[in-house]
Amino acid sequence: MQKSECHGDTQLRTRVRGNDDQRTSSSPQRKPRTTVQRSKSSSSSSASSPDAAIKVHPRPSDKLNPKTINPGLRETKHPYTFVSKEGFRELLLVRDAPEKAVPLLPRLSPVLKAALAHSDDEVFERGLNALVQLSVVVGPSLNDHLKHLLTSLFKRLRDKKFKEPITNALQKLEQHGGSGSLIIIKAKIPTYCSICC
């Protein structure tokens, strides 16, 4: 139990330990400001500033934010897996998504690469779906980053359960990326023509 009493310049503290009372005096100390005091002082000083008006924060759907995507694609626990999958899909459905997503490709590419290289099969599938969704939105703009992403796909292509989903994804990448993507896919995955034909 601790009591505080302020008298002039000294502050007395009474501590009870068992049955013993100890009294100590110390030099004058400032009391920390309480939350109410802080808010009163900050509101009075900010009321006169031009920034006192309420700032309108953009809705999450108004801009693509790679910080929300980054850890999301690699989540392994429910409900975070659902949120990451649906959140990524919804971010790509916003108005003007292609114009907003293309400048973010250098930051999204490592996120997708990490998801595609992840040891968890569900995380890999989520990364693969995200890659296809992104290619639909940005089209040939993804070609510059495609060679970095295909390495993980080539490694997983050896696994029979992923052969069909990866082949479908590669075909969609080719469809949305044009002839430039086909050249990159053939260079990184030499067996691509024999798989899809």
TIMIBA-199317 format. One line per 3 residues: number of its first residue (from 1); their letters; for each residue y, z negated, x of N, C-alpha, C, CB. Coordinates in steps of 0.1 Angstrom, whole numbers. Glycine has a CB too. Layout:
NUM) A) Y Z X Y Z X Y Z X Y Z X  ... $
END
This chain:
1) MQK) -12 0 8 0 0 0 12 0 9 0 -12 -10  22 8 5 34 9 14 46 9 5 33 22 22  56 0 8 68 -1 1 80 3 11 71 -16 -4 $
4) SEC) 90 9 5 102 12 13 114 6 7 103 28 14  122 0 15 134 -6 11 145 -2 21 133 -22 9  156 3 16 167 7 25 178 -3 23 172 22 22 $
7) HGD) 182 -9 34 194 -18 35 203 -14 46 189 -33 36  214 -8 43 224 -4 54 217 5 64 228 -17 62  217 1 76 212 10 87 197 8 90 219 8 99 $
10) TQL) 190 -1 84 176 -3 87 168 -1 75 174 -18 92  156 2 78 146 5 68 134 -4 70 142 20 67  131 -12 60 119 -21 62 107 -15 55 123 -35 56 $
13) RTR) 97 -16 62 84 -11 56 75 -23 55 78 0 64  68 -25 44 58 -35 43 45 -29 42 62 -44 31  36 -32 50 23 -26 50 13 -38 48 19 -19 63 $
16) VRG) 4 -36 39 -5 -46 36 -19 -42 41 -6 -50 21  -24 -49 51 -37 -46 56 -46 -58 54 -37 -42 72  -54 -57 45 -62 -69 42 -53 -80 36 -70 -74 54 $
19) NDD) -52 -91 43 -43 -102 39 -31 -103 47 -51 -115 38  -30 -95 58 -19 -96 67 -8 -87 63 -24 -92 82  5 -92 64 17 -85 61 23 -81 74 26 -92 52 $
22) QRT) 27 -69 76 34 -65 88 48 -59 84 26 -55 97  58 -63 91 71 -58 88 76 -51 101 81 -69 83  81 -39 99 86 -32 110 100 -26 106 77 -20 115 $
25) SSS) 109 -26 116 122 -20 113 123 -8 122 134 -30 115  130 2 117 132 14 125 146 19 123 122 25 121  150 29 131 164 34 131 165 41 118 167 43 143 $
28) PQR) 178 44 114 180 50 101 174 64 101 195 52 98  167 67 90 160 80 89 165 87 76 145 78 88  166 100 76 170 107 65 157 109 56 175 121 68 $
31) KPR) 160 107 43 149 109 34 147 124 32 152 103 20  135 129 31 133 143 29 138 147 15 118 147 31  143 159 14 148 164 1 136 166 -8 157 176 3 $
34) TTV) 138 163 -20 128 165 -30 129 180 -35 128 155 -42  119 184 -42 119 198 -47 131 200 -57 106 201 -54  134 190 -65 145 191 -74 158 192 -67 145 179 -84 $
37) QRS) 160 184 -56 172 185 -48 173 199 -42 172 174 -38  162 204 -36 163 217 -30 167 228 -40 149 220 -24  160 228 -51 163 238 -61 177 237 -66 154 237 -73 $
40) KSS) 183 225 -68 197 224 -72 206 229 -61 200 209 -74  204 226 -48 213 231 -38 211 246 -36 210 224 -25  199 251 -37 198 266 -35 203 273 -47 183 269 -33 $
43) SSS) 202 268 -59 207 275 -71 222 275 -71 201 269 -83  228 264 -66 243 264 -66 249 273 -56 248 249 -64  242 274 -44 247 283 -34 244 298 -37 241 280 -21 $
46) SAS) 234 301 -44 230 314 -47 237 320 -60 215 316 -48  243 311 -68 249 315 -80 262 323 -77 253 303 -89  268 320 -66 280 328 -62 277 341 -55 289 319 -54 $
49) SPD) 265 343 -50 262 355 -43 259 366 -52 250 352 -33  261 379 -47 259 390 -56 244 392 -58 264 403 -49  235 386 -51 221 388 -53 215 378 -63 213 386 -40 $
52) AAI) 224 371 -70 220 361 -80 213 367 -92 232 353 -84  215 380 -94 209 386 -105 194 386 -103 214 400 -107  186 386 -114 172 386 -113 167 399 -106 165 384 -127 $
55) KVH) 159 398 -96 154 410 -89 142 415 -97 150 407 -75  142 427 -99 130 434 -107 120 437 -96 135 446 -115  108 432 -97 97 435 -88 89 446 -94 89 422 -86 $
58) PRP) 85 455 -86 77 466 -91 64 462 -95 76 477 -80  59 468 -106 45 464 -111 35 469 -100 43 471 -125  24 463 -100 14 468 -90 10 482 -92 1 459 -91 $
61) SDK) 11 487 -105 7 501 -107 18 511 -103 4 503 -122  30 506 -99 41 515 -96 40 520 -81 54 508 -98  32 513 -73 31 518 -60 17 515 -54 42 512 -51 $
64) LNP) 13 523 -45 0 521 -39 2 511 -27 -7 534 -34  -6 501 -28 -4 490 -17 -17 489 -10 0 477 -24  -18 494 3 -30 493 10 -34 478 13 -29 500 23 $
67) KTI) -25 469 13 -29 455 15 -38 450 4 -16 446 16  -37 455 -8 -46 451 -19 -59 458 -18 -39 453 -32  -59 469 -11 -72 477 -10 -80 472 2 -69 491 -9 $
70) NPG) -73 468 13 -80 466 25 -92 456 24 -70 460 34  -90 444 20 -102 435 20 -110 439 8 -98 421 19  -104 445 -2 -111 447 -15 -124 455 -14 -102 453 -24 $
73) LRE) -124 466 -7 -135 475 -7 -147 468 0 -132 488 0  -145 458 8 -156 452 15 -160 439 9 -152 449 29  -156 436 -3 -160 424 -10 -174 425 -14 -151 422 -23 $
76) TKH) -181 413 -15 -195 413 -18 -198 403 -29 -203 409 -6  -188 396 -34 -190 386 -45 -184 391 -58 -185 372 -41  -191 388 -69 -185 390 -82 -175 380 -85 -197 391 -93 $
79) PYT) -164 382 -91 -159 394 -97 -151 403 -88 -151 391 -109  -150 399 -75 -141 407 -66 -146 421 -64 -141 399 -53  -159 423 -65 -164 437 -63 -159 446 -74 -180 437 -63 $
82) FVS) -159 440 -87 -155 448 -98 -140 451 -97 -158 441 -111  -132 441 -93 -118 442 -92 -114 452 -81 -111 428 -89  -121 452 -70 -118 461 -60 -121 476 -64 -126 458 -47 $
85) KEG) -132 478 -70 -136 491 -75 -126 496 -85 -151 491 -80  -124 488 -95 -115 493 -106 -101 494 -102 -116 484 -118  -97 484 -93 -83 484 -88 -80 497 -80 -80 472 -80 $
88) FRE) -89 501 -71 -87 513 -63 -86 525 -73 -99 515 -53  -95 526 -82 -95 537 -92 -82 538 -99 -107 536 -102  -77 526 -104 -65 526 -112 -52 529 -103 -63 512 -118 $
91) LLL) -53 525 -90 -42 528 -81 -40 543 -79 -44 521 -68  -52 550 -80 -51 565 -78 -48 572 -91 -65 569 -73  -47 565 -102 -44 571 -115 -29 570 -119 -52 565 -126 $
94) VRD) -21 563 -110 -7 561 -113 0 574 -113 -1 551 -104  12 574 -119 20 586 -120 24 590 -105 33 584 -129  24 602 -102 27 607 -88 18 601 -77 42 603 -85 $
97) APE) 6 598 -80 -3 593 -71 -5 601 -58 -17 590 -77  -6 615 -60 -8 623 -47 4 621 -37 -9 637 -51  16 621 -43 28 619 -34 28 605 -28 41 622 -42 $
100) KAV) 23 596 -35 23 582 -30 12 579 -20 23 572 -41  0 586 -23 -12 583 -15 -12 590 -1 -24 587 -23  -6 602 -1 -7 610 12 0 603 23 0 623 10 $
103) PLL) 11 596 22 17 589 33 9 577 37 31 585 30  0 572 28 -8 560 31 -21 564 38 -10 552 19  -24 576 39 -38 580 44 -41 574 58 -39 595 45 $
106) PRL) -31 574 67 -34 568 80 -38 553 79 -22 569 90  -33 546 69 -36 532 67 -49 530 59 -25 525 61  -52 540 50 -63 539 42 -76 543 49 -62 547 29 $
109) SPV) -75 552 58 -86 558 66 -94 547 73 -82 568 76  -88 537 80 -96 527 86 -103 518 76 -88 519 95  -97 516 64 -102 508 54 -115 514 48 -92 505 42 $
112) LKA) -114 527 46 -126 535 41 -137 535 51 -121 549 37  -133 537 64 -143 538 74 -150 524 76 -136 541 88  -143 513 74 -150 500 75 -159 498 63 -139 489 75 $
115) ALA) -155 503 51 -164 502 40 -176 511 42 -157 505 27  -175 523 47 -186 532 49 -195 527 60 -181 546 52  -190 520 69 -198 515 80 -204 501 78 -190 514 93 $
118) HSD) -201 495 66 -206 482 63 -221 482 61 -199 477 50  -227 471 65 -242 470 64 -247 468 49 -247 458 72  -238 462 41 -242 460 27 -242 474 19 -232 450 20 $
121) DEV) -253 477 12 -254 489 5 -244 491 -6 -268 491 0  -241 481 -13 -231 482 -24 -217 484 -19 -231 469 -32  -214 478 -7 -201 481 -1 -200 495 3 -198 471 11 $
124) FER) -211 500 9 -211 514 13 -209 524 1 -224 518 20  -216 521 -10 -215 529 -22 -201 529 -27 -225 525 -32  -195 517 -27 -181 516 -32 -171 524 -23 -177 501 -32 $
127) GLN) -174 523 -10 -166 531 0 -168 546 -2 -169 528 14  -180 550 -5 -183 564 -8 -176 569 -20 -198 567 -9  -176 561 -31 -170 565 -43 -155 565 -41 -173 555 -54 $
130) ALV) -149 556 -34 -135 555 -31 -131 568 -23 -131 543 -23  -139 572 -14 -136 584 -6 -135 596 -15 -147 586 5  -145 598 -24 -145 609 -33 -133 608 -42 -158 609 -42 $
133) QLS) -130 597 -48 -118 595 -57 -105 599 -49 -117 581 -62  -104 594 -37 -92 598 -29 -91 612 -26 -93 590 -16  -103 619 -23 -102 633 -21 -98 641 -33 -116 638 -16 $
136) VVV) -101 636 -45 -97 643 -57 -82 642 -58 -104 636 -70  -76 631 -54 -62 629 -56 -54 636 -45 -58 614 -56  -58 635 -33 -50 640 -21 -54 654 -17 -50 631 -10 $
139) GPS) -66 658 -20 -71 672 -17 -72 674 -2 -62 682 -23  -67 686 3 -68 689 17 -61 680 27 -63 703 19  -52 671 21 -45 662 30 -54 652 37 -34 654 22 $
142) LND) -66 650 31 -76 641 37 -83 647 49 -86 637 26  -82 660 50 -90 667 61 -87 662 75 -87 682 61  -74 658 77 -71 653 91 -78 640 94 -56 650 92 $
145) HLK) -82 632 84 -89 619 85 -104 620 83 -83 609 76  -108 631 79 -122 633 75 -132 631 86 -124 647 69  -129 636 98 -138 636 109 -141 621 113 -132 643 121 $
148) HLL) -132 612 111 -134 598 114 -144 591 104 -121 590 115  -143 596 92 -151 590 81 -165 596 80 -143 593 68  -167 608 85 -180 614 84 -191 608 93 -179 629 86 $
151) TSL) -187 601 103 -196 595 113 -205 585 105 -189 589 124  -199 577 97 -207 567 90 -216 574 80 -198 557 83  -211 584 74 -219 591 64 -231 598 70 -211 602 57 $
154) FKR) -229 603 82 -240 610 89 -251 599 93 -235 616 102  -247 587 96 -257 577 100 -265 573 87 -250 565 106  -258 572 76 -265 568 64 -273 579 57 -255 563 54 $
157) LRD) -270 591 61 -277 603 56 -292 602 59 -271 616 61  -296 595 69 -310 594 73 -318 585 63 -311 588 87  -311 577 56 -317 568 46 -319 576 33 -308 555 43 $
160) KKF) -332 577 29 -335 586 18 -328 582 5 -350 585 15  -325 569 3 -319 565 -10 -304 569 -10 -320 550 -12  -298 572 1 -284 577 1 -283 592 3 -277 569 12 $
163) KEP) -294 599 5 -293 613 8 -286 621 -3 -307 619 10  -290 618 -16 -284 625 -27 -269 621 -30 -292 622 -40  -266 608 -30 -252 605 -32 -243 610 -21 -250 590 -33 $
166) ITN) -247 610 -9 -239 615 2 -238 630 1 -245 611 16  -248 637 -2 -247 651 -4 -238 655 -15 -261 657 -7  -238 648 -26 -229 650 -37 -215 648 -33 -232 642 -50 $
169) ALQ) -213 637 -25 -199 633 -20 -194 644 -11 -199 620 -13  -203 649 -2 -199 660 7 -195 672 0 -210 662 17  -202 675 -11 -199 687 -19 -185 686 -26 -210 690 -29 $
172) KLE) -183 674 -30 -170 671 -37 -158 671 -27 -170 658 -44  -161 666 -15 -151 667 -4 -148 681 0 -156 659 9  -158 690 0 -157 704 3 -149 711 -8 -170 711 5 $
175) QHG) -152 707 -21 -146 713 -32 -131 710 -32 -152 708 -45  -127 698 -30 -113 693 -31 -105 696 -18 -112 679 -35  -113 696 -7 -106 698 6 -105 712 11 -113 690 17 $
178) GSG) -112 721 4 -111 735 8 -119 739 20 -97 739 10  -116 751 25 -124 756 36 -122 748 49 -120 771 39  -111 742 50 -108 733 62 -118 721 62 -94 728 62 $
181) SLI) -121 716 51 -130 704 51 -144 709 53 -130 697 37  -148 721 49 -161 726 52 -164 728 67 -164 740 45  -154 732 74 -155 734 89 -157 720 95 -142 740 94 $
184) IIK) -150 710 90 -151 696 96 -164 690 93 -139 687 91  -169 692 80 -182 687 76 -193 693 84 -184 689 61  -193 706 86 -203 713 94 -203 708 108 -201 728 93 $
187) AKI) -191 706 114 -191 701 128 -196 687 129 -176 702 133  -194 679 120 -198 665 121 -212 662 116 -188 656 113  -216 670 106 -229 669 100 -236 683 101 -229 664 85 $
190) PTY) -243 685 112 -249 699 114 -259 703 103 -255 699 127  -266 693 97 -276 696 88 -270 698 73 -286 685 87  -257 698 72 -251 699 59 -255 711 51 -236 698 60 $
193) CSI) -255 723 57 -259 735 50 -273 735 46 -256 747 60  -282 730 54 -296 729 50 -299 719 39 -305 726 62  -290 709 38 -292 699 27 -287 704 14 -284 687 31 $
196) CC) -275 711 13 -270 714 1 -274 728 -4 -255 714 2  -280 736 4 -284 750 0 -299 750 -4 -281 760 11 $
END
